[in-house]
Amino acid sequence: DLAPELARRGTAVVRDGHPEYPIGDEVPDRPAVLFVEGAVADVLHRPRVAIVGTRSASVHGLADARELGGFLARRGVTVVSGLAIGIDGAAHLGALDAGGGVAGVVATGLDIVYPRRHVVLFERVRGAGVLLSEAGFGAQANRFRFPVRNRIIAALADVVVVVEATLRGGARITADYGLEYGRPVLVVPGSRRNPSAEG
């Protein structure tokens, strides 16, 4: 019985078809259920922009992501990302430091912090917005969960922005889902000499 743990953590279970379910019918492979935790649930009712990119980001890419996150947040846009090391984390930090709203989509259960080094960032996102997952409590960071998670990032977004992406990384997967779902996909130009921006 999950009810006691859901109540203890303040976790909402939002089913497809519920008025608060944040993904539209145009997404064919949307999750049947989303687990949601956070202090500011209305961030999902604002315009939403996903900022995604590589974990192996350059210094310039990290600065671009952070600046873009802050720029959007100051204009009332919710910054959506995957709370990963690199571009994702930088985008969320920029939005948080600007006092804006954020939505972090994780591949694990909401009771698992991954990557561990982002434990403080997870709590900041929970306090200024929401964390979401389709995985139940206890779900670990298995490799297969990350591409599946990326479709939710794209589905939640009104626009997907790629800051730096490798040729085969998760950001490319998110961008592909964005195109499949009819989302505008934008790219921050990167140097052709930068392998982190090759994608």
C-alpha positions in Angstrom: 0.0 0.0 0.0 1.6 3.2 -1.2 -0.8 5.6 0.5 1.1 6.2 3.7 4.4 6.9 1.8 2.6 9.2 -0.6 1.0 11.1 2.2 4.3 11.3 4.2 6.1 12.7 1.2 3.3 14.9 -0.1 3.4 13.1 -3.5 0.5 13.7 -5.9 -0.5 10.9 -8.3 -1.8 12.5 -11.4 -3.5 10.2 -14.0 -3.9 10.8 -17.7 -7.3 12.4 -18.2 -7.2 14.2 -14.8 -7.6 18.0 -15.2 -4.2 18.5 -13.6 -2.4 16.1 -15.9 0.1 18.3 -17.7 0.6 16.5 -21.0 -1.8 16.8 -23.9 -3.6 14.2 -26.0 -1.3 14.9 -29.0 1.4 12.8 -27.2 0.7 9.2 -28.1 3.1 7.5 -25.6 2.4 9.8 -22.6 2.6 8.1 -19.2 -0.5 6.7 -17.7 0.5 8.2 -14.3 2.9 10.9 -13.1 4.2 11.2 -9.6 4.6 14.9 -8.7 6.2 16.5 -5.7 6.9 20.2 -5.0 5.8 23.4 -3.4 4.7 25.3 -6.5 2.5 23.1 -8.6 1.2 26.0 -10.7 4.6 26.1 -12.6 3.0 23.5 -14.8 0.3 26.0 -15.8 2.8 28.5 -17.1 4.5 28.6 -20.5 7.2 25.8 -20.4 10.5 25.6 -22.1 12.8 22.6 -21.9 16.5 23.3 -21.9 18.6 20.2 -22.6 22.1 19.3 -23.4 25.1 17.2 -22.8 26.6 16.1 -19.5 30.1 16.8 -20.9 29.3 20.5 -21.5 31.9 23.2 -22.2 32.3 26.2 -19.9 30.6 28.3 -22.5 27.7 25.9 -22.9 27.2 25.8 -19.1 27.2 29.6 -19.1 24.7 29.8 -22.0 22.3 27.3 -20.3 22.5 29.2 -17.0 21.9 32.6 -18.7 19.0 31.2 -20.8 17.4 29.6 -17.7 17.5 32.9 -15.9 16.3 34.9 -18.8 13.2 32.7 -19.2 12.5 32.5 -15.5 12.5 36.3 -15.2 9.7 36.4 -17.8 7.5 33.9 -16.1 8.5 30.8 -18.1 8.9 27.5 -16.3 12.3 25.9 -17.2 11.9 22.1 -17.7 14.9 19.8 -17.6 16.2 16.5 -16.4 18.3 17.5 -13.5 21.4 15.8 -15.0 24.9 17.0 -14.6 25.9 19.5 -17.3 23.5 21.6 -19.3 20.3 20.4 -17.4 21.6 21.4 -14.0 23.0 24.7 -15.2 19.6 25.7 -16.8 17.8 24.9 -13.6 20.4 26.8 -11.5 19.9 29.9 -13.7 16.2 29.7 -13.3 16.3 29.2 -9.6 18.8 32.0 -9.0 16.5 34.3 -10.9 13.6 33.4 -8.6 11.7 31.5 -11.3 9.7 28.3 -11.6 11.2 25.0 -12.6 10.1 21.4 -13.4 12.6 18.6 -13.0 11.8 15.3 -14.7 13.7 12.4 -13.2 14.3 8.9 -14.4 14.3 7.3 -11.0 11.6 7.2 -8.3 11.1 10.5 -6.5 12.7 9.0 -3.4 16.0 8.5 -5.2 18.4 11.4 -5.9 20.4 10.8 -9.1 23.0 12.1 -9.6 23.9 12.2 -5.9 25.9 15.4 -6.3 22.6 17.2 -7.2 20.9 16.5 -3.8 20.8 20.2 -3.0 19.6 21.1 -6.5 16.8 18.5 -6.1 15.6 20.2 -2.9 15.8 23.6 -4.5 13.7 22.4 -7.5 11.2 20.8 -5.1 10.9 24.1 -3.2 10.5 26.4 -6.2 8.6 24.2 -8.5 8.0 20.4 -9.0 9.7 17.1 -9.5 8.0 14.6 -11.8 8.6 10.9 -12.6 6.6 8.1 -14.0 8.7 5.6 -12.0 7.5 4.4 -8.7 9.4 4.8 -5.4 12.6 2.8 -5.3 13.2 2.8 -9.0 16.9 3.1 -9.6 18.9 4.9 -12.3 18.8 2.1 -14.8 20.2 3.0 -18.3 16.9 2.3 -20.1 15.0 4.8 -18.0 16.7 7.9 -19.3 15.5 7.9 -23.0 12.1 7.1 -21.6 12.3 10.0 -19.2 13.4 12.3 -22.1 10.1 11.9 -23.9 8.4 13.4 -20.8 10.7 16.4 -20.9 9.7 17.0 -24.6 6.0 16.3 -23.9 5.9 18.9 -21.1 7.6 21.6 -23.1 6.0 24.2 -25.4 9.5 24.7 -26.9 12.6 22.5 -26.7 16.0 24.3 -26.7 19.2 22.3 -27.1 22.3 24.2 -25.8 25.0 21.6 -26.5 24.5 18.0 -27.7 26.8 15.2 -28.6 25.9 13.1 -31.7 24.2 10.3 -29.7 23.4 11.8 -26.4 20.1 12.2 -24.5 19.6 15.7 -25.7 19.3 14.5 -29.3 16.7 12.0 -28.1 14.7 14.7 -26.4 14.9 16.9 -29.5 13.7 14.0 -31.7 10.8 13.5 -29.4 10.1 17.2 -29.5 9.9 17.1 -33.3 7.7 14.0 -33.1 5.3 15.8 -30.8 5.2 18.9 -32.9 7.2 21.1 -30.6 9.5 23.8 -31.9 13.1 22.7 -31.4 15.6 25.5 -31.2 19.4 25.3 -30.9 22.0 27.5 -29.4 24.8 27.6 -31.9 28.0 25.9 -30.9 31.5 25.9 -32.3 32.2 23.3 -35.0 35.5 22.7 -33.1 33.6 21.7 -30.0 32.8 17.9 -29.8 30.2 18.6 -27.1 28.2 20.6 -29.6 28.6 18.2 -32.5 25.0 17.0 -32.3 
